[in-house]
Amino acid sequence: MKLAEAAASYVDHKQAMGMRFHTEDRILRSFCRAMGDVAMQDVNAGTVAAFLAGTGPITRFWERKHSALRGFYRFAIARGYANQSPLPRRVPKPLQVFVPYIYSREELRRLLDAVAAIDHPRNVIDPETFRVLLLLLYGAGLRISEALALTLADVDLTAGVLLIRDSKFYKTRLVPIGGDLSRVLILYAAIRRGDTDSPFFLSRRGDAITRDNAEKAFCRLR
């Protein structure tokens, strides 16, 4: 069987099980392009190692590519498309680039106090929206992508519950929020306009706030 056919079969199988599998699909398409129009048995360990290595240092994306190929070859071997996996047995440790940092309460107070000071007409996010966004991230422990994906319908301020849809690992969950955070969100929701499907957080232009917008605003704030 051709490599590209086997990869397409694997992606179809995963998506038929209800998985989005978009990133893995892109990785496998890239893998097939790098290997060329070859049969499964013609893929060798050297070309696979070169694909995984890329052109830079070992990163988390190396692990992501390795994980996608590992799942693919398990599938292929189980169905007789391949006899063995050409993946390297040793998995190198990536360089530690990101170092987590936990803000103290005093630092958080200073960040919140500084929100108004960085206001500028060219800023995509107005100070009140940005302050509420920061409080939500801190008070509910959400990922930035989860907070920005919230719609008015997802925020049940009567019950004090947030509906987080299709988050990491394709899960949907309910997140309870405390009284202090509920009061902040109620005041913010009172000035919001739009139907239930519109984003809870809006930019100055009245459209959705992107992750890039939020990250740049936070860099300025720091």
C-alpha positions in Angstrom: 0.0 0.0 0.0 1.1 3.6 -0.7 2.1 5.7 2.3 -0.3 8.5 1.4 -3.2 6.0 1.1 -2.4 4.5 4.5 -2.2 7.9 6.1 -5.5 9.0 4.6 -7.1 5.8 5.9 -5.8 6.5 9.4 -7.0 10.0 9.4 -10.5 8.9 8.2 -10.6 6.3 10.9 -9.8 8.8 13.7 -12.2 11.4 12.4 -15.0 8.8 12.1 -14.5 8.2 15.8 -15.4 11.8 16.4 -11.9 13.3 16.8 -11.0 16.5 15.0 -7.5 15.3 14.3 -6.6 18.5 12.3 -3.0 18.9 13.6 -2.2 15.2 13.1 -3.7 15.3 9.6 -1.4 18.3 8.7 1.6 16.4 10.2 0.9 13.3 8.2 0.4 15.2 5.0 3.7 16.9 5.6 5.3 13.5 6.3 3.9 12.1 3.1 5.2 15.0 1.0 8.7 14.6 2.6 8.8 10.9 1.9 7.5 11.2 -1.6 5.2 8.9 -3.6 6.4 5.7 -2.0 5.0 2.4 -0.7 4.8 1.8 3.1 7.7 -0.7 3.0 10.0 1.9 1.2 10.0 4.3 4.2 13.2 3.9 6.1 14.5 5.0 9.5 16.9 7.5 8.1 14.3 9.6 6.2 11.9 9.4 9.1 14.6 10.7 11.5 15.4 13.5 9.1 11.7 14.5 9.0 11.5 14.5 12.7 14.7 16.5 13.2 13.7 19.3 10.9 16.2 22.2 10.6 16.4 23.5 14.2 16.9 22.3 17.8 14.6 19.7 19.4 11.3 21.3 20.4 7.9 20.2 21.6 6.9 20.0 18.0 9.4 17.1 17.5 7.4 15.3 20.2 4.1 16.2 18.4 5.3 14.8 15.1 6.7 11.7 16.8 3.4 11.1 18.6 1.4 11.5 15.3 3.7 9.0 13.5 3.7 6.6 16.4 -0.1 6.4 16.3 -0.1 6.1 12.5 2.4 3.2 12.6 0.5 1.3 15.3 -2.6 1.6 13.1 -0.7 0.5 10.0 1.0 -2.5 11.6 -2.3 -3.7 13.1 -3.9 -3.7 9.7 -0.9 -5.3 7.9 0.0 -2.2 6.0 3.5 -2.3 7.5 5.6 -4.9 9.2 7.5 -2.6 11.6 7.8 1.0 12.6 10.8 3.0 11.3 10.5 5.5 14.2 13.6 6.0 16.4 13.6 4.0 19.6 15.2 6.8 21.6 13.2 10.0 22.1 15.5 13.0 22.7 14.6 15.5 25.5 13.5 18.9 24.1 15.2 22.1 25.3 13.2 23.8 28.1 12.2 27.0 26.5 9.1 28.0 28.5 9.5 28.5 32.2 6.2 28.8 34.1 5.8 31.7 36.4 3.2 32.1 39.2 2.3 35.7 40.0 2.0 36.7 43.6 -1.1 38.5 44.8 0.8 41.8 45.0 1.9 41.4 41.4 -1.6 40.7 40.3 -2.9 43.8 42.1 -0.2 45.9 40.3 -1.1 44.4 36.9 -4.8 45.1 37.5 -4.0 48.7 38.7 -1.9 49.3 35.6 -4.6 48.3 33.1 -6.0 51.8 32.8 -2.5 53.3 32.5 -1.8 51.5 29.2 -5.1 52.6 27.5 -4.6 54.0 24.1 -7.1 54.5 21.2 -5.0 52.2 19.0 -5.3 49.3 21.6 -7.7 46.7 20.3 -8.9 45.9 23.8 -10.4 48.6 26.0 -9.3 48.7 29.7 -12.6 47.5 31.3 -12.7 44.4 28.9 -9.1 43.6 29.5 -9.4 43.9 33.3 -12.5 41.6 33.3 -10.6 39.1 31.1 -7.6 39.0 33.5 -9.9 38.5 36.5 -11.7 35.7 34.7 -8.4 33.9 33.8 -7.2 34.3 37.4 -10.5 33.5 39.1 -11.7 30.6 36.9 -8.3 29.1 35.9 -9.2 29.2 32.2 -6.8 29.0 29.2 -6.8 32.2 27.2 -8.3 30.4 24.2 -11.1 29.1 26.4 -11.9 32.6 27.8 -11.9 34.2 24.4 -14.2 31.5 22.9 -16.9 32.2 25.4 -20.2 33.4 24.1 -23.0 35.2 26.0 -24.9 31.9 26.1 -21.9 30.1 27.7 -21.9 32.4 30.7 -24.7 31.5 33.1 -24.4 34.2 35.7 -27.6 33.1 37.5 -26.2 29.7 38.2 -22.6 30.9 38.4 -21.3 28.5 35.8 -19.3 28.8 32.6 -19.7 26.3 29.7 -16.3 25.6 28.1 -16.9 24.0 24.7 -14.6 21.7 22.8 -11.5 22.6 24.8 -8.2 20.7 24.9 -8.6 17.0 24.1 -12.0 17.9 22.5 -13.8 18.0 25.9 -16.7 20.2 27.0 -17.0 21.0 30.7 -18.7 23.2 33.2 -16.7 25.5 35.4 -18.2 27.0 38.5 -17.3 30.5 39.5 -17.3 32.2 42.9 -19.4 35.1 44.1 -16.7 37.8 43.6 -16.0 36.8 40.0 -19.7 36.5 39.3 -20.3 40.1 40.4 -17.5 41.3 38.1 -19.0 39.4 35.1 -22.5 40.6 35.9 -21.4 44.2 35.7 -19.5 43.6 32.5 -22.4 41.7 30.9 -24.8 44.6 31.7 -22.9 46.8 29.2 -22.6 44.1 26.5 -24.9 44.0 23.5 -25.5 41.2 21.0 -27.3 37.9 20.6 -26.5 34.8 22.6 -24.1 33.5 20.0 -21.9 36.6 20.0 -18.5 36.6 21.9 -18.6 37.5 25.6 -15.5 39.6 25.1 -15.5 42.1 22.3 -12.8 44.4 20.9 -13.2 48.1 20.5 -14.3 47.4 16.9 -17.1 45.1 18.2 -15.6 41.9 16.9 -14.0 38.9 18.6 -10.7 39.4 20.4 -8.0 37.1 19.1 -5.4 35.4 21.2 -2.7 37.5 19.5 -4.5 40.7 20.5 -4.7 39.5 24.1 -1.1 38.3 24.3 0.2 41.6 22.9 -1.9 43.6 25.4 -0.6 41.5 28.3 3.0 42.1 27.1 2.4 45.8 27.1 0.8 45.5 30.6 3.8 43.7 32.1 
